[in-house]
Amino acid sequence: MGTDDKIDNKAEELKGKAKEKVGKATDDPGLEAEGHGDQAKGNLKQAGEKVKDAFKS
């Protein structure tokens, strides 16, 4: 897994956490849900990359 991919995936997860917090603070369920989705995508991508790494070893 490339370092750039790791950084991009983590950034997407952190962006999702930020959106979720802003959504909660502003009582915007749509933004909160979008944040959850971004976090899930980032986590899923990271898991996929870990699987690839496991097969490379």
N, C-alpha and C positions, 0 to 999 in steps of 0.2 A: 504494500500500500504506500503510495507516494505521500510525502509530507504535505504537499499541496492539498491532496484529497482529505487528509486528516484535518487540516486547518479549515477547509471549506465546510466539512461536515460538522465540526464543532461550532463554527460560526453560525451555521443554520440553526443548530440546537439553541445557542445562546440568543439568537435573534427571536426565536420562538418564545423563550422564557421572558424576554423583555416585552414582547407583544402581549403575552398572557398577563403580565403584571400591569401593563398600561390598561388593558381591557378591564381588569378587575377594578383598578383605581377610578376609571372613568365610567364604570358600569356599562361597558360595551360588550355584550356577550359574543357578538360576531368577531371582534378583534381577539377576544380571549380564546375562542374556538380556533381561530386562525393560528394563534400562538401554539396551541396544543398540536395542531397539524404540522407546523414547522418543526417542532421538537420531535415529533414522531418520525418525520422524514429524515431528520438528521441522525436520530438514533438507529433507524433502519439501515441507512447507508453505512454507518459505522459498523454495525453488526455484519453487513455483507462484506465489508473490507476485511474484517477480522477472520471471516470464513476463508476468504481468498488467501490471507496470510498463513492460515493454518495448513492449507494444502501446498503452499510453497515450501514449507519447512520440511 
